[in-house]
Amino acid sequence: MSRLSSVAKTSLQAARAQASASMRMASGASGPKTMTVRDALNSAIAEELDRDDDVFVMGEEVAQYNGAYKVTRGLLDRFGERRIIDTPITEMGFTGLTVGAALAGLKPVCEFMTFNFAMQSIDHIINSAAKTLYMSGGIQPCNITFRGPNGAAAGVAAQHSQCYAAWYGSIPGLKVVSPYSAEDYRGLFKAAVRDPNPVVFLENEISYGESFEVSEEALSTDYVIPFGKAKIEREGTDITLVSHTRNVMHCLEAAELLDKQYGVNAEVINLRSIKPLDVPAIVESVKKTGHLVTVEAGTQLSVLVSRSVPKSWSSRLSTTWTLSLRELPDVRCQPHTPRSWRTLLSQTSTLS
């Protein structure tokens, strides 16, 4: 992959700055800035492409079509076909190419149209990427970011709706992140690209068009969120709700209902990172509340969370409860997905 000339580099930086500025929308003249998840990802990808010539994007329809979900919109025009690369519809093929490029010292971003299709690539992800550092005695890194939508969306049928957080979270050698807000997407994506080893970056299709407030810090080109660092989205004293990705929103909705209708003050933890897991954040919250509810994007990831609470503190827990998808293929999505009312029912059960 050729290096960019200094002239081209300067023009790309100017284009990036202009495009990034256009995405920083204000809700009012002096109000907080907001950004959609799609724009947060797009800007983060562009900034990492600008920062490091070894970064490139490969996947189905990422270039000429601007991405299936328009996450890579405009990147082909700005960075060219050597760095934004369309592939045939063969996940096993282009995943193998990106893993090979990573082993050669480049830093590919491998996009899957959905992580359901990544099942075609599982041998490369697990046996070629995840295990290389260990099997080489720490000599051979594999800097690669696997990204794309994961879990349920709106009416996309069972073959497109599986959540793979628990799958990838069980594989040694992989880091797994599942962001919620626009700031999460920007900071965690940058951390993934800069990590010397493979990261599975699980996105949510429904979240792409949703807007979140973003701080000035999060708009910095060097804004990085470290892996394994959860965020307390809402402080509380009576019950701990732990979740990731879009289900954090349902937890926040349920927390408001609990407060208004029952006077229950819920603390909401946004995991952000599935592996490594922020065990101290969970433990400290449970010490305070004595009640734990985990809200899953898939089926029974909670074994990770429940085991994260040391035995010395398990006796202090009045109740633990897991809310996850039902044990069946996700066909229609919405009735099958944890909603705030289901969360609310489970929470009040733990407090009774």
N, C-alpha and C positions, 0 to 999 in steps of 0.2 A: 504494500500500500504506500503510494508516494506521499511525501511530505508537502504541505501547502507552502506556497511561496509567501514571503512576508507581505507582499502587496495584497494577495488574495486573502491572507489572514486578517489584514487590517479591514478590508471591505466586509468580510464575514462578521467581524466583531461589531462593526458599525450597524450591519443589518440585524444582528442579534439584539443589540441595544435598542434599536428602533422597534423591533417586534416585541421585545420584552416590555418596553414601555407601553405599547398599545394594549397589552394584556393586563396592565395594572389599573383596573377600573375602580373608581371611587363611588361609593353609594351616595355621597353628598360632597359639597365643596370642601368640607373639612372632616367628613366622616371617615370611617375605617375603609381600607381598601379590601376588595373582594376579588376572588379568582376562582374559576371553575377548576375541577380536578383535571379536566382535559388540558386546559391551558397551563396548569401547574406542571404537568408531566411534559408537555411540549417544550416549555421554556427550560425545564431542567435538562432534558435531552440535548437541546440546542446548546446550552451553556457547557455541558460536558464535552460535546463535540468540538466546541470552540477551544476549550481548555487543553484538550489532549488529542493530538493527531492520531493516536492509536485507537481511539474509540470509533466504532462504526455500528450501524444498525442493519440488521438483516432479518427478513421475514416475508410473509405473503402480503402483497399489496401495500407495503410500507412506503414505497417510493411514488410511483406515478398516480396511484389512487389516494395518496395521503394517509394511508392506514385505514383498516376496516372501520375504526371508530374515530378517525381523523386525529389521532394522537400525534402522528408524525406529519401533520399538515405543514407544507412549505419547506420541509427540511431538504427535499431533493433539490429544489431550486437554489437553496443556500449553500449546500455542502456537496452536491454533485453525486453522480451515480457510483462513484468508487467508495462512498461512505454511507449512502442510503441505498440498500441493495434489495431489489425485488427477487423473489425466489419462485420456483415452481411449487405446486401444492404437494410437497413431500416433506413432512416434518422430520422424518428420520434423516433425510438427506441434508437439509440446511442446518439442522442441529449438529450433525456431525461436522459440517464445515466450520461452524462457529466455535465448537469445542476445539477443533484442530487449530484454528486461528488463535484461540486463547493460549493453547499450549505453545504456540510459536511466539508468544509475547505480545499479541494484540489484545484489545479490550472490547470484545463484541457485546452488543446488546441484541439478544435473540428474542424476537417477538413472536408469540403464538397468538393466532386469532382467537383462541380460547385454550385454556389449560387442559380442557378435555381432549383436544387434539394432541397435546404433548405426550399422551400415552404412547403414541407412535415413536416417541423419542426417548423413552424412559431409560433405555440401555445407555445412551450417550450421557444423559443427565446424571445418572447414578454411577455407572461403572467407569465411564470415561472422565467425567468432570469432578464429581464429589469425592472420589477415592484417590485421585492422583497424588495430591500432596502427601497423604499418609503413606501410600505405597512407594513413593519416591524418597521416603525418609526425610521429608521436608524440603526437598530440593526443587521440585517442579510445581510452581503455582498454576492456577487455572482461573484467570480473571475473566469471568463471564457473568452477565446478568440475564437471566431468563425472565421475561415479563409478558403480561397479557391478562385478560379478564379471567376471573375465577369465581365459581359459585353461581348461585341463582341470579337470573335476570328476568326480564319481562317477556314471558311467552316464548322462550327459545327451546323448550322441550327438554327431556331428561338427558339427552346426549350432550347438551351444552351447559348443564346446570350443576355439575358435581363440584363440591368444594374439596380441594386437594391439600388444604393446610396441614391436616394430620398426616397425610401420606408423606409429604416432603419433610415435615417436622420430625419424622422418625428416621431420617437418613443421615448417618454420620457424614460430616464433610460439607453439608449444605447449611447455609443461613437462609432463614425464611422470614419474610416480612409481609405484613398485611395492613396497609395504611388506611386511615379513615378520612382525614381532612386534606385540603389542598397543601397545607404546610407539611403534613406527613409525607405526602407524595413527593414534594420537592426535596425535602431533607433526606428521606430514606433512599430515594433513587440516586442521589449524589453519593450517598454512603455506599450503595451497592456497586456503582461503577468504579469507585475508588478502592474497593476492597480487593485484595489480591486473589481471592478465591470465589467459587461460585455462589451466587445469591439467587434465590427464587423470589421474585417480586410479584406478589399476588394482588391484582387490581379488582375493582368491582365495576361491571359494565354500567349499572344504573347510576353510579356515582360520577361518571365522566362529565355529565352536564350539570352537576350540582355545584353551587357556589359556596365558598367559605371565606370568612374574614382571614386576612393574612397580615402579619406584622412586617414592618420594615426589615427586620432581621431576616425573615424568611425569604424576602425578595433579593437578598444578597446572593451573588454567584458562588459564594463559599459557604452557604448555609447547609450544614450537614447534621443530621440527627443520628447519633450513635445507635447501633443495634443493641437490643436488650435494655432499652430505656423506655418504660411505659410512661404515659401521661395521665395525670389525674384530671379528667374533664369536668368533674363536679365533686366537690368535697362534701362529705357526709359523716354521720356518726352512728347510724343505726344498722346499716346493711351495706355490703360491698358487692357491686355488680362489675364483673370482669368480662370484657368482650373485645372484639377486633373488627376491622373493616366496617361496613355500613351498619352492622348491628349495634355499634356504639350509639348511633342515632336513636335506635329503638330503646336502648337503655336510658338515654337522656330523657326521652319522652315519658317512659314509665316512671322515672325518678320524679318528674314534675307531677305526674298523677298521684304518686304515693304521698308526696308532700302536701298537695292540695286536699286530697280526699281523706288521708289517714294520719297526717302529721308525721309520717316516716321520712327521715332524712337519709337519703341514699347517696353513697359515694360511688362514682362511676370511673372505672379504670379502662383506658384505651391502651391495650397491650402494644400495638404498633408492630412489635416484633414477636413472632411465634417461636423462633429459635435464633439466638438465645432468648430465653424468657426472663423477664424482670421479676424474679422471685422475691427480692426484698420489698418491692413496691406492694405486691400482693400480701405478703406477711404483715407488713406494717399496717396496712388497712384493716386486715382481719383482726389484728390485735385490738384495734380500736372499736370495730363494729360487732364482732362475734358472730356475724352471719355472712355467708358467701354464696353468691349466685353467679354461675358462669353461663354466658349466652353465646352459643356457638353458631358459626356460619355453615357447619357441616354436621356430621353425626358423631357425637361423643369425642371431641377433642379434649374434653375436660380432664381426662386422666392426667394430662400434663399439668393442669392447674392444681388439681387436688393433691397431686404428689409434691407440688411445689411448697405446700404448707407443711413445715416440719412436724414430726410427731409430737414434739414438745408443745406445739401450739394447737394440735388437733383437739385436745381436750377442752380448749377454750372456745371452740366453735360450737355454738348452739345448733346450727344447721348448715348443711351444704346442699346446694340444689343445682342441677344442670338443666338448662333449656337448650335443646338442639333440634335439628331437623328430624322429622319422623323417619323411621327406618324403611324408606321406600324411594323408588326413583322420583326425582323432582320433575313432574310433568307440567303442572300449571303454575308452579313457582309461588305465587302470592299466598294461597291458602296453606302452603307447605313451609313457608318461611317464618321464623320467629318474629312476632309482631309485638308492639308495646303492650297490647292487652294480655297476651299470653305471658309476657315477662311479668306484668303486674300481678297476675294470678299466682305465679310461682313465688314471687316475692312475699306476698301477703301470707302464703302458706308457710313460708319459713319463719315468719314472725308470730304465727298463732300458737 
